[in-house]
Amino acid sequence: MDQNHLTRSIECRDVGGRRTALRVYAEPGAIFLKAPAGEVAHLDPPQIETVKQALTDALVIAVRGDQP
């Protein structure tokens, strides 16, 4: 993985129970969240913890420009 970029994918389900993913991308100066197109991501507590960690790591990339 490029030292200045982060990509994390969190497996989840949509409101219909179908498997999908929430994605977190980061680069120096920017953080991007990609939710399932036109859907709502249903996350259980462990998945929420994974999103939290992905966003924390993304913040390091966006602010410092390197991997946490």
PyMOL Python script that loads the backbone (N, CA, C, O; Angstrom):
from pymol import cmd

cmd.read_pdbstr("""\
ATOM      1  N   MET A   1       0.856  -1.186   0.000  1.00  0.00           N
ATOM      2  CA  MET A   1       0.000   0.000   0.000  1.00  0.00           C
ATOM      3  C   MET A   1       0.891   1.235   0.000  1.00  0.00           C
ATOM      4  O   MET A   1       1.929   1.258   0.661  1.00  0.00           O
ATOM      5  N   ASP A   2       0.497   2.228  -0.719  1.00  0.00           N
ATOM      6  CA  ASP A   2       1.195   3.501  -0.760  1.00  0.00           C
ATOM      7  C   ASP A   2       1.210   4.102   0.644  1.00  0.00           C
ATOM      8  O   ASP A   2       0.183   4.121   1.323  1.00  0.00           O
ATOM      9  N   GLN A   3       2.364   4.588   1.076  1.00  0.00           N
ATOM     10  CA  GLN A   3       2.503   5.176   2.410  1.00  0.00           C
ATOM     11  C   GLN A   3       1.575   6.356   2.633  1.00  0.00           C
ATOM     12  O   GLN A   3       1.220   6.635   3.779  1.00  0.00           O
ATOM     13  N   ASN A   4       1.167   7.058   1.587  1.00  0.00           N
ATOM     14  CA  ASN A   4       0.368   8.270   1.731  1.00  0.00           C
ATOM     15  C   ASN A   4      -1.109   8.073   1.412  1.00  0.00           C
ATOM     16  O   ASN A   4      -1.833   9.050   1.219  1.00  0.00           O
ATOM     17  N   HIS A   5      -1.564   6.833   1.356  1.00  0.00           N
ATOM     18  CA  HIS A   5      -2.962   6.551   1.063  1.00  0.00           C
ATOM     19  C   HIS A   5      -3.468   5.430   1.956  1.00  0.00           C
ATOM     20  O   HIS A   5      -2.695   4.581   2.402  1.00  0.00           O
ATOM     21  N   LEU A   6      -4.744   5.433   2.209  1.00  0.00           N
ATOM     22  CA  LEU A   6      -5.371   4.405   3.031  1.00  0.00           C
ATOM     23  C   LEU A   6      -6.675   3.985   2.367  1.00  0.00           C
ATOM     24  O   LEU A   6      -7.435   4.834   1.900  1.00  0.00           O
ATOM     25  N   THR A   7      -6.934   2.704   2.323  1.00  0.00           N
ATOM     26  CA  THR A   7      -8.214   2.182   1.851  1.00  0.00           C
ATOM     27  C   THR A   7      -8.647   1.098   2.826  1.00  0.00           C
ATOM     28  O   THR A   7      -7.915   0.136   3.061  1.00  0.00           O
ATOM     29  N   ARG A   8      -9.833   1.256   3.390  1.00  0.00           N
ATOM     30  CA  ARG A   8     -10.392   0.245   4.287  1.00  0.00           C
ATOM     31  C   ARG A   8     -11.812  -0.055   3.828  1.00  0.00           C
ATOM     32  O   ARG A   8     -12.555   0.845   3.438  1.00  0.00           O
ATOM     33  N   SER A   9     -12.174  -1.321   3.878  1.00  0.00           N
ATOM     34  CA  SER A   9     -13.508  -1.763   3.503  1.00  0.00           C
ATOM     35  C   SER A   9     -14.123  -2.477   4.698  1.00  0.00           C
ATOM     36  O   SER A   9     -13.532  -3.414   5.236  1.00  0.00           O
ATOM     37  N   ILE A  10     -15.302  -2.039   5.113  1.00  0.00           N
ATOM     38  CA  ILE A  10     -15.997  -2.629   6.250  1.00  0.00           C
ATOM     39  C   ILE A  10     -17.230  -3.355   5.717  1.00  0.00           C
ATOM     40  O   ILE A  10     -18.173  -2.727   5.235  1.00  0.00           O
ATOM     41  N   GLU A  11     -17.211  -4.666   5.807  1.00  0.00           N
ATOM     42  CA  GLU A  11     -18.345  -5.454   5.339  1.00  0.00           C
ATOM     43  C   GLU A  11     -19.548  -5.172   6.231  1.00  0.00           C
ATOM     44  O   GLU A  11     -19.407  -5.067   7.449  1.00  0.00           O
ATOM     45  N   CYS A  12     -20.727  -5.048   5.633  1.00  0.00           N
ATOM     46  CA  CYS A  12     -21.954  -4.785   6.381  1.00  0.00           C
ATOM     47  C   CYS A  12     -23.135  -5.309   5.564  1.00  0.00           C
ATOM     48  O   CYS A  12     -22.955  -5.998   4.559  1.00  0.00           O
ATOM     49  N   ARG A  13     -24.316  -4.978   6.002  1.00  0.00           N
ATOM     50  CA  ARG A  13     -25.533  -5.354   5.278  1.00  0.00           C
ATOM     51  C   ARG A  13     -26.357  -4.104   5.036  1.00  0.00           C
ATOM     52  O   ARG A  13     -26.281  -3.142   5.801  1.00  0.00           O
ATOM     53  N   ASP A  14     -27.140  -4.120   3.977  1.00  0.00           N
ATOM     54  CA  ASP A  14     -28.048  -3.002   3.735  1.00  0.00           C
ATOM     55  C   ASP A  14     -29.358  -3.277   4.467  1.00  0.00           C
ATOM     56  O   ASP A  14     -29.491  -4.310   5.124  1.00  0.00           O
ATOM     57  N   VAL A  15     -30.324  -2.369   4.364  1.00  0.00           N
ATOM     58  CA  VAL A  15     -31.589  -2.548   5.086  1.00  0.00           C
ATOM     59  C   VAL A  15     -32.354  -3.783   4.628  1.00  0.00           C
ATOM     60  O   VAL A  15     -33.216  -4.279   5.353  1.00  0.00           O
ATOM     61  N   GLY A  16     -32.052  -4.280   3.446  1.00  0.00           N
ATOM     62  CA  GLY A  16     -32.692  -5.493   2.951  1.00  0.00           C
ATOM     63  C   GLY A  16     -31.962  -6.758   3.371  1.00  0.00           C
ATOM     64  O   GLY A  16     -32.374  -7.861   3.013  1.00  0.00           O
ATOM     65  N   GLY A  17     -30.879  -6.606   4.131  1.00  0.00           N
ATOM     66  CA  GLY A  17     -30.119  -7.758   4.596  1.00  0.00           C
ATOM     67  C   GLY A  17     -29.068  -8.266   3.627  1.00  0.00           C
ATOM     68  O   GLY A  17     -28.413  -9.272   3.899  1.00  0.00           O
ATOM     69  N   ARG A  18     -28.894  -7.584   2.493  1.00  0.00           N
ATOM     70  CA  ARG A  18     -27.899  -8.007   1.499  1.00  0.00           C
ATOM     71  C   ARG A  18     -26.505  -7.547   1.930  1.00  0.00           C
ATOM     72  O   ARG A  18     -26.345  -6.479   2.522  1.00  0.00           O
ATOM     73  N   ARG A  19     -25.508  -8.367   1.624  1.00  0.00           N
ATOM     74  CA  ARG A  19     -24.131  -8.004   1.934  1.00  0.00           C
ATOM     75  C   ARG A  19     -23.677  -6.835   1.072  1.00  0.00           C
ATOM     76  O   ARG A  19     -23.968  -6.771  -0.123  1.00  0.00           O
ATOM     77  N   THR A  20     -22.965  -5.921   1.698  1.00  0.00           N
ATOM     78  CA  THR A  20     -22.411  -4.764   1.002  1.00  0.00           C
ATOM     79  C   THR A  20     -21.202  -4.284   1.797  1.00  0.00           C
ATOM     80  O   THR A  20     -20.756  -4.982   2.707  1.00  0.00           O
ATOM     81  N   ALA A  21     -20.669  -3.124   1.479  1.00  0.00           N
ATOM     82  CA  ALA A  21     -19.508  -2.618   2.205  1.00  0.00           C
ATOM     83  C   ALA A  21     -19.546  -1.095   2.297  1.00  0.00           C
ATOM     84  O   ALA A  21     -20.031  -0.404   1.400  1.00  0.00           O
ATOM     85  N   LEU A  22     -19.025  -0.607   3.398  1.00  0.00           N
ATOM     86  CA  LEU A  22     -18.771   0.814   3.609  1.00  0.00           C
ATOM     87  C   LEU A  22     -17.270   0.971   3.433  1.00  0.00           C
ATOM     88  O   LEU A  22     -16.500   0.185   3.986  1.00  0.00           O
ATOM     89  N   ARG A  23     -16.843   1.965   2.678  1.00  0.00           N
ATOM     90  CA  ARG A  23     -15.414   2.117   2.418  1.00  0.00           C
ATOM     91  C   ARG A  23     -14.907   3.464   2.913  1.00  0.00           C
ATOM     92  O   ARG A  23     -15.594   4.482   2.832  1.00  0.00           O
ATOM     93  N   VAL A  24     -13.681   3.437   3.429  1.00  0.00           N
ATOM     94  CA  VAL A  24     -13.000   4.640   3.900  1.00  0.00           C
ATOM     95  C   VAL A  24     -11.716   4.768   3.093  1.00  0.00           C
ATOM     96  O   VAL A  24     -10.910   3.840   3.037  1.00  0.00           O
ATOM     97  N   TYR A  25     -11.536   5.915   2.475  1.00  0.00           N
ATOM     98  CA  TYR A  25     -10.325   6.221   1.715  1.00  0.00           C
ATOM     99  C   TYR A  25      -9.712   7.480   2.304  1.00  0.00           C
ATOM    100  O   TYR A  25     -10.432   8.373   2.752  1.00  0.00           O
ATOM    101  N   ALA A  26      -8.377   7.558   2.305  1.00  0.00           N
ATOM    102  CA  ALA A  26      -7.717   8.769   2.783  1.00  0.00           C
ATOM    103  C   ALA A  26      -6.454   9.015   1.984  1.00  0.00           C
ATOM    104  O   ALA A  26      -5.805   8.091   1.494  1.00  0.00           O
ATOM    105  N   GLU A  27      -6.129  10.283   1.871  1.00  0.00           N
ATOM    106  CA  GLU A  27      -4.891  10.746   1.272  1.00  0.00           C
ATOM    107  C   GLU A  27      -4.546  12.042   1.998  1.00  0.00           C
ATOM    108  O   GLU A  27      -5.398  12.596   2.692  1.00  0.00           O
ATOM    109  N   PRO A  28      -3.342  12.529   1.858  1.00  0.00           N
ATOM    110  CA  PRO A  28      -3.010  13.772   2.555  1.00  0.00           C
ATOM    111  C   PRO A  28      -4.029  14.866   2.232  1.00  0.00           C
ATOM    112  O   PRO A  28      -4.257  15.198   1.068  1.00  0.00           O
ATOM    113  N   GLY A  29      -4.632  15.415   3.274  1.00  0.00           N
ATOM    114  CA  GLY A  29      -5.576  16.507   3.116  1.00  0.00           C
ATOM    115  C   GLY A  29      -7.021  16.119   2.873  1.00  0.00           C
ATOM    116  O   GLY A  29      -7.877  17.000   2.784  1.00  0.00           O
ATOM    117  N   ALA A  30      -7.330  14.812   2.761  1.00  0.00           N
ATOM    118  CA  ALA A  30      -8.708  14.432   2.437  1.00  0.00           C
ATOM    119  C   ALA A  30      -9.069  13.052   2.968  1.00  0.00           C
ATOM    120  O   ALA A  30      -8.241  12.142   2.989  1.00  0.00           O
ATOM    121  N   ILE A  31     -10.328  12.914   3.398  1.00  0.00           N
ATOM    122  CA  ILE A  31     -10.902  11.635   3.803  1.00  0.00           C
ATOM    123  C   ILE A  31     -12.196  11.463   3.016  1.00  0.00           C
ATOM    124  O   ILE A  31     -12.984  12.401   2.895  1.00  0.00           O
ATOM    125  N   PHE A  32     -12.414  10.260   2.480  1.00  0.00           N
ATOM    126  CA  PHE A  32     -13.605   9.968   1.697  1.00  0.00           C
ATOM    127  C   PHE A  32     -14.327   8.773   2.296  1.00  0.00           C
ATOM    128  O   PHE A  32     -13.690   7.787   2.666  1.00  0.00           O
ATOM    129  N   LEU A  33     -15.641   8.850   2.395  1.00  0.00           N
ATOM    130  CA  LEU A  33     -16.470   7.726   2.812  1.00  0.00           C
ATOM    131  C   LEU A  33     -17.348   7.340   1.633  1.00  0.00           C
ATOM    132  O   LEU A  33     -17.974   8.196   1.007  1.00  0.00           O
ATOM    133  N   LYS A  34     -17.390   6.055   1.334  1.00  0.00           N
ATOM    134  CA  LYS A  34     -18.260   5.579   0.257  1.00  0.00           C
ATOM    135  C   LYS A  34     -19.242   4.579   0.852  1.00  0.00           C
ATOM    136  O   LYS A  34     -18.869   3.483   1.270  1.00  0.00           O
ATOM    137  N   ALA A  35     -20.486   4.982   0.877  1.00  0.00           N
ATOM    138  CA  ALA A  35     -21.550   4.114   1.382  1.00  0.00           C
ATOM    139  C   ALA A  35     -22.153   3.328   0.222  1.00  0.00           C
ATOM    140  O   ALA A  35     -21.961   3.684  -0.940  1.00  0.00           O
ATOM    141  N   PRO A  36     -22.884   2.256   0.540  1.00  0.00           N
ATOM    142  CA  PRO A  36     -23.557   1.513  -0.531  1.00  0.00           C
ATOM    143  C   PRO A  36     -24.468   2.444  -1.340  1.00  0.00           C
ATOM    144  O   PRO A  36     -25.239   3.215  -0.768  1.00  0.00           O
ATOM    145  N   ALA A  37     -24.375   2.370  -2.639  1.00  0.00           N
ATOM    146  CA  ALA A  37     -25.136   3.260  -3.522  1.00  0.00           C
ATOM    147  C   ALA A  37     -26.638   3.161  -3.263  1.00  0.00           C
ATOM    148  O   ALA A  37     -27.236   2.097  -3.421  1.00  0.00           O
ATOM    149  N   GLY A  38     -27.233   4.274  -2.866  1.00  0.00           N
ATOM    150  CA  GLY A  38     -28.674   4.339  -2.669  1.00  0.00           C
ATOM    151  C   GLY A  38     -29.190   3.523  -1.498  1.00  0.00           C
ATOM    152  O   GLY A  38     -30.398   3.319  -1.379  1.00  0.00           O
ATOM    153  N   GLU A  39     -28.313   3.056  -0.637  1.00  0.00           N
ATOM    154  CA  GLU A  39     -28.710   2.187   0.474  1.00  0.00           C
ATOM    155  C   GLU A  39     -28.245   2.772   1.800  1.00  0.00           C
ATOM    156  O   GLU A  39     -27.541   3.781   1.848  1.00  0.00           O
ATOM    157  N   VAL A  40     -28.647   2.129   2.841  1.00  0.00           N
ATOM    158  CA  VAL A  40     -28.230   2.457   4.193  1.00  0.00           C
ATOM    159  C   VAL A  40     -27.377   1.301   4.694  1.00  0.00           C
ATOM    160  O   VAL A  40     -27.763   0.141   4.548  1.00  0.00           O
ATOM    161  N   ALA A  41     -26.223   1.601   5.281  1.00  0.00           N
ATOM    162  CA  ALA A  41     -25.372   0.550   5.828  1.00  0.00           C
ATOM    163  C   ALA A  41     -25.822   0.222   7.249  1.00  0.00           C
ATOM    164  O   ALA A  41     -25.901   1.105   8.103  1.00  0.00           O
ATOM    165  N   HIS A  42     -26.113  -1.048   7.494  1.00  0.00           N
ATOM    166  CA  HIS A  42     -26.476  -1.522   8.833  1.00  0.00           C
ATOM    167  C   HIS A  42     -25.211  -2.088   9.463  1.00  0.00           C
ATOM    168  O   HIS A  42     -24.650  -3.065   8.968  1.00  0.00           O
ATOM    169  N   LEU A  43     -24.758  -1.468  10.565  1.00  0.00           N
ATOM    170  CA  LEU A  43     -23.516  -1.873  11.214  1.00  0.00           C
ATOM    171  C   LEU A  43     -23.800  -2.369  12.624  1.00  0.00           C
ATOM    172  O   LEU A  43     -24.570  -1.760  13.367  1.00  0.00           O
ATOM    173  N   ASP A  44     -23.165  -3.486  12.985  1.00  0.00           N
ATOM    174  CA  ASP A  44     -23.273  -3.960  14.365  1.00  0.00           C
ATOM    175  C   ASP A  44     -22.104  -3.364  15.169  1.00  0.00           C
ATOM    176  O   ASP A  44     -21.208  -2.767  14.573  1.00  0.00           O
ATOM    177  N   PRO A  45     -22.089  -3.505  16.477  1.00  0.00           N
ATOM    178  CA  PRO A  45     -21.042  -2.864  17.282  1.00  0.00           C
ATOM    179  C   PRO A  45     -19.605  -3.165  16.843  1.00  0.00           C
ATOM    180  O   PRO A  45     -18.804  -2.232  16.794  1.00  0.00           O
ATOM    181  N   PRO A  46     -19.226  -4.411  16.519  1.00  0.00           N
ATOM    182  CA  PRO A  46     -17.852  -4.627  16.057  1.00  0.00           C
ATOM    183  C   PRO A  46     -17.543  -3.897  14.740  1.00  0.00           C
ATOM    184  O   PRO A  46     -16.427  -3.416  14.545  1.00  0.00           O
ATOM    185  N   GLN A  47     -18.517  -3.817  13.854  1.00  0.00           N
ATOM    186  CA  GLN A  47     -18.305  -3.097  12.593  1.00  0.00           C
ATOM    187  C   GLN A  47     -18.166  -1.599  12.851  1.00  0.00           C
ATOM    188  O   GLN A  47     -17.386  -0.924  12.179  1.00  0.00           O
ATOM    189  N   ILE A  48     -18.909  -1.081  13.809  1.00  0.00           N
ATOM    190  CA  ILE A  48     -18.785   0.335  14.162  1.00  0.00           C
ATOM    191  C   ILE A  48     -17.386   0.607  14.710  1.00  0.00           C
ATOM    192  O   ILE A  48     -16.789   1.638  14.402  1.00  0.00           O
ATOM    193  N   GLU A  49     -16.868  -0.300  15.511  1.00  0.00           N
ATOM    194  CA  GLU A  49     -15.499  -0.147  16.030  1.00  0.00           C
ATOM    195  C   GLU A  49     -14.495  -0.144  14.878  1.00  0.00           C
ATOM    196  O   GLU A  49     -13.524   0.612  14.902  1.00  0.00           O
ATOM    197  N   THR A  50     -14.726  -0.987  13.870  1.00  0.00           N
ATOM    198  CA  THR A  50     -13.840  -1.022  12.701  1.00  0.00           C
ATOM    199  C   THR A  50     -13.907   0.296  11.935  1.00  0.00           C
ATOM    200  O   THR A  50     -12.876   0.805  11.495  1.00  0.00           O
ATOM    201  N   VAL A  51     -15.101   0.852  11.769  1.00  0.00           N
ATOM    202  CA  VAL A  51     -15.252   2.156  11.109  1.00  0.00           C
ATOM    203  C   VAL A  51     -14.525   3.227  11.918  1.00  0.00           C
ATOM    204  O   VAL A  51     -13.820   4.062  11.350  1.00  0.00           O
ATOM    205  N   LYS A  52     -14.689   3.208  13.216  1.00  0.00           N
ATOM    206  CA  LYS A  52     -14.024   4.174  14.092  1.00  0.00           C
ATOM    207  C   LYS A  52     -12.507   4.119  13.906  1.00  0.00           C
ATOM    208  O   LYS A  52     -11.858   5.157  13.775  1.00  0.00           O
ATOM    209  N   GLN A  53     -11.943   2.903  13.896  1.00  0.00           N
ATOM    210  CA  GLN A  53     -10.495   2.767  13.723  1.00  0.00           C
ATOM    211  C   GLN A  53     -10.066   3.211  12.326  1.00  0.00           C
ATOM    212  O   GLN A  53      -9.031   3.858  12.169  1.00  0.00           O
ATOM    213  N   ALA A  54     -10.860   2.866  11.313  1.00  0.00           N
ATOM    214  CA  ALA A  54     -10.528   3.280   9.941  1.00  0.00           C
ATOM    215  C   ALA A  54     -10.522   4.803   9.825  1.00  0.00           C
ATOM    216  O   ALA A  54      -9.653   5.369   9.161  1.00  0.00           O
ATOM    217  N   LEU A  55     -11.489   5.473  10.468  1.00  0.00           N
ATOM    218  CA  LEU A  55     -11.534   6.935  10.424  1.00  0.00           C
ATOM    219  C   LEU A  55     -10.380   7.548  11.207  1.00  0.00           C
ATOM    220  O   LEU A  55      -9.835   8.574  10.798  1.00  0.00           O
ATOM    221  N   THR A  56     -10.000   6.938  12.325  1.00  0.00           N
ATOM    222  CA  THR A  56      -8.847   7.418  13.088  1.00  0.00           C
ATOM    223  C   THR A  56      -7.580   7.304  12.252  1.00  0.00           C
ATOM    224  O   THR A  56      -6.780   8.238  12.207  1.00  0.00           O
ATOM    225  N   ASP A  57      -7.393   6.160  11.587  1.00  0.00           N
ATOM    226  CA  ASP A  57      -6.227   5.981  10.707  1.00  0.00           C
ATOM    227  C   ASP A  57      -6.274   6.958   9.537  1.00  0.00           C
ATOM    228  O   ASP A  57      -5.246   7.511   9.144  1.00  0.00           O
ATOM    229  N   ALA A  58      -7.463   7.170   8.983  1.00  0.00           N
ATOM    230  CA  ALA A  58      -7.617   8.103   7.862  1.00  0.00           C
ATOM    231  C   ALA A  58      -7.247   9.527   8.282  1.00  0.00           C
ATOM    232  O   ALA A  58      -6.652  10.274   7.505  1.00  0.00           O
ATOM    233  N   LEU A  59      -7.599   9.894   9.503  1.00  0.00           N
ATOM    234  CA  LEU A  59      -7.267  11.229   9.992  1.00  0.00           C
ATOM    235  C   LEU A  59      -5.760  11.431  10.056  1.00  0.00           C
ATOM    236  O   LEU A  59      -5.262  12.510   9.733  1.00  0.00           O
ATOM    237  N   VAL A  60      -5.038  10.409  10.466  1.00  0.00           N
ATOM    238  CA  VAL A  60      -3.563  10.501  10.504  1.00  0.00           C
ATOM    239  C   VAL A  60      -3.027  10.744   9.104  1.00  0.00           C
ATOM    240  O   VAL A  60      -2.175  11.610   8.903  1.00  0.00           O
ATOM    241  N   ILE A  61      -3.526   9.978   8.128  1.00  0.00           N
ATOM    242  CA  ILE A  61      -3.080  10.156   6.736  1.00  0.00           C
ATOM    243  C   ILE A  61      -3.413  11.560   6.246  1.00  0.00           C
ATOM    244  O   ILE A  61      -2.568  12.238   5.662  1.00  0.00           O
ATOM    245  N   ALA A  62      -4.640  11.988   6.485  1.00  0.00           N
ATOM    246  CA  ALA A  62      -5.093  13.289   5.972  1.00  0.00           C
ATOM    247  C   ALA A  62      -4.299  14.448   6.592  1.00  0.00           C
ATOM    248  O   ALA A  62      -4.003  15.428   5.908  1.00  0.00           O
ATOM    249  N   VAL A  63      -3.957  14.341   7.867  1.00  0.00           N
ATOM    250  CA  VAL A  63      -3.270  15.445   8.547  1.00  0.00           C
ATOM    251  C   VAL A  63      -1.756  15.344   8.414  1.00  0.00           C
ATOM    252  O   VAL A  63      -1.094  16.328   8.083  1.00  0.00           O
ATOM    253  N   ARG A  64      -1.210  14.164   8.668  1.00  0.00           N
ATOM    254  CA  ARG A  64       0.248  14.019   8.668  1.00  0.00           C
ATOM    255  C   ARG A  64       0.806  13.552   7.338  1.00  0.00           C
ATOM    256  O   ARG A  64       1.969  13.799   7.020  1.00  0.00           O
ATOM    257  N   GLY A  65      -0.038  12.871   6.557  1.00  0.00           N
ATOM    258  CA  GLY A  65       0.414  12.410   5.246  1.00  0.00           C
ATOM    259  C   GLY A  65       1.152  11.096   5.257  1.00  0.00           C
ATOM    260  O   GLY A  65       1.773  10.731   4.259  1.00  0.00           O
ATOM    261  N   ASP A  66       1.099  10.357   6.386  1.00  0.00           N
ATOM    262  CA  ASP A  66       1.767   9.057   6.431  1.00  0.00           C
ATOM    263  C   ASP A  66       0.918   8.065   7.210  1.00  0.00           C
ATOM    264  O   ASP A  66      -0.068   8.438   7.844  1.00  0.00           O
ATOM    265  N   GLN A  67       1.309   6.808   7.156  1.00  0.00           N
ATOM    266  CA  GLN A  67       0.554   5.742   7.819  1.00  0.00           C
ATOM    267  C   GLN A  67       0.622   5.917   9.335  1.00  0.00           C
ATOM    268  O   GLN A  67       1.644   6.351   9.866  1.00  0.00           O
ATOM    269  N   PRO A  68      -0.466   5.579  10.031  1.00  0.00           N
ATOM    270  CA  PRO A  68      -0.472   5.647  11.499  1.00  0.00           C
ATOM    271  C   PRO A  68       0.445   4.592  12.106  1.00  0.00           C
ATOM    272  O   PRO A  68       0.562   4.505  13.329  1.00  0.00           O
TER     273      PRO A  68
END
""", "prot")
cmd.dss("prot")
cmd.show_as("cartoon", "prot")
cmd.util.cbc("prot")
cmd.orient("prot")
